[in-house]
C-alpha cells in the first residue's frame, strides 16, 4: 500500500516537472524564444547601423543625395542623356 502511494506521488511530481507552466518543457520553449528574439535583435541592430551610416552620408554633402536620387528615382542632370536598355 505504501509503495503504491509513493508511486502515485512520484508520477504526480514527474507530471508537474515535465508538463507544468514552470516545468522543463516550458523552460526549453522559453529558451528557444529568447534565442530567436536575440537573433532578431542582432539583425535589427545591424540594419540600424547601416541606416545611420546612410543618414550620415546624406547629411555630409549633396553627393549622397544625388546618388540616391539617380538610383532610386532615375533622375538625370541637365545636359545628360538617359538610355534605358530593355531585354527583348
C-alpha positions as a Python dict, from the first residue, in 0.01 Angstrom:
ca = {
    (1, 'X'): (0, 0, 0),
    (2, 'X'): (277, 241, 93),
    (3, 'X'): (463, 160, -231),
    (4, 'X'): (151, 239, -437),
    (5, 'X'): (108, 576, -267),
    (6, 'X'): (477, 650, -319),
    (7, 'X'): (447, 560, -689),
    (8, 'X'): (143, 785, -730),
    (9, 'X'): (324, 1074, -563),
    (10, 'X'): (630, 1014, -782),
    (11, 'X'): (420, 1012, -1101),
    (12, 'X'): (241, 1330, -992),
    (13, 'X'): (574, 1502, -927),
    (14, 'X'): (708, 1391, -1268),
    (15, 'X'): (399, 1524, -1444),
    (16, 'X'): (442, 1859, -1269),
    (17, 'X'): (814, 1863, -1351),
    (18, 'X'): (765, 1799, -1723),
    (19, 'X'): (423, 1940, -1811),
    (20, 'X'): (351, 2239, -1590),
    (21, 'X'): (395, 2601, -1694),
    (22, 'X'): (720, 2613, -1492),
    (23, 'X'): (843, 2271, -1600),
    (24, 'X'): (1123, 2152, -1822),
    (25, 'X'): (928, 2176, -2148),
    (26, 'X'): (817, 2532, -2075),
    (27, 'X'): (1175, 2627, -1993),
    (28, 'X'): (1300, 2480, -2321),
    (29, 'X'): (1034, 2669, -2515),
    (30, 'X'): (1125, 2991, -2337),
    (31, 'X'): (1495, 2943, -2415),
    (32, 'X'): (1412, 2893, -2783),
    (33, 'X'): (1204, 3210, -2790),
    (34, 'X'): (1481, 3408, -2616),
    (35, 'X'): (1740, 3289, -2870),
    (36, 'X'): (1511, 3380, -3159),
    (37, 'X'): (1450, 3725, -3014),
    (38, 'X'): (1824, 3778, -2963),
    (39, 'X'): (1887, 3683, -3328),
    (40, 'X'): (1616, 3925, -3445),
    (41, 'X'): (1760, 4199, -3223),
    (42, 'X'): (2104, 4149, -3379),
    (43, 'X'): (1953, 4176, -3728),
    (44, 'X'): (1773, 4497, -3637),
    (45, 'X'): (2083, 4640, -3472),
    (46, 'X'): (2284, 4580, -3793),
    (47, 'X'): (2008, 4733, -4005),
    (48, 'X'): (2000, 5039, -3780),
    (49, 'X'): (2379, 5071, -3805),
    (50, 'X'): (2360, 5068, -4185),
    (51, 'X'): (2081, 5325, -4182),
    (52, 'X'): (2285, 5550, -3952),
    (53, 'X'): (2578, 5531, -4191),
    (54, 'X'): (2349, 5622, -4479),
    (55, 'X'): (2199, 5915, -4285),
    (56, 'X'): (2549, 6046, -4207),
    (57, 'X'): (2642, 6020, -4575),
    (58, 'X'): (2329, 6210, -4677),
    (59, 'X'): (2393, 6481, -4418),
    (60, 'X'): (2758, 6525, -4515),
    (61, 'X'): (2703, 6650, -4869),
    (62, 'X'): (2498, 6656, -5183),
    (63, 'X'): (2685, 6366, -5346),
    (64, 'X'): (2494, 6114, -5138),
    (65, 'X'): (2160, 6278, -5215),
    (66, 'X'): (2246, 6290, -5584),
    (67, 'X'): (2349, 5923, -5593),
    (68, 'X'): (2031, 5819, -5417),
    (69, 'X'): (1813, 6030, -5648),
    (70, 'X'): (1982, 5877, -5950),
    (71, 'X'): (1949, 5517, -5834),
    (72, 'X'): (1602, 5527, -5680),
    (73, 'X'): (1423, 5800, -5874),
    (74, 'X'): (1600, 5778, -6211),
    (75, 'X'): (1690, 6146, -6208),
    (76, 'X'): (1940, 6292, -6456),
    (77, 'X'): (2136, 6618, -6463),
    (78, 'X'): (2084, 6892, -6719),
    (79, 'X'): (2274, 6808, -7036),
    (80, 'X'): (2281, 6432, -6966),
    (81, 'X'): (2109, 6174, -7182),
    (82, 'X'): (1935, 5881, -7020),
    (83, 'X'): (1931, 5547, -7205),
    (84, 'X'): (1708, 5263, -7091),
    (85, 'X'): (1813, 4926, -7227),
    (86, 'X'): (1538, 4665, -7217),
    (87, 'X'): (1593, 4297, -7285),
    (88, 'X'): (1357, 4163, -7554),
}
